[in-house]
Every structure is written in C-alpha cells, then in structure tokens.
C-alpha cells in the first residue's frame, strides 16, 4: 500500500524523537510513501529549527539531509 505521510512523521524517521520507534515500524509495513514539494520544504525547515535550538549541529543536519536525498534517489519516496 502506498501512503501519504505528515511531515512530522518524515522528521521522526530521520531524527530521533518520541515518535521515531512507531514511525520506523510503520514505514516497514508500506511499499512506498508519497513525497511532495511541501515535504521537502518542511524537511528543510525542521532541520533549521533543530540547528536553531542547538539539538543538532550543522554537520549533523547536513548528514541527515544527505541521507534523505540518498533515500529519495534510491526510490524509498515516491
């Protein structure tokens, strides 16, 4: 089944928070997830917010961004 996820779900997949275990578990049950331009914008904003709050360094954010781009290139996101 292909699903559309909320941007907060997307963030929980890459950045560890209280929702990460459930998000990661649910992603395994799907065959693909839709990704829209809004997800891309909100993803960038979320990384910026984590840097601003000092819960993520710029280098860590860059790694997360590269992983997200790698996953998109690999076809994880539709």
Secondary structure, DSSP 8 states (H G I E B T S, - for coil): -EEE--HHHHHHHHS--TTHHHHHHHHTT-SEEE--HHHHHHHHHHHHHHHHTTSS-HHHHHHHHHHHHHHHHTTSB-
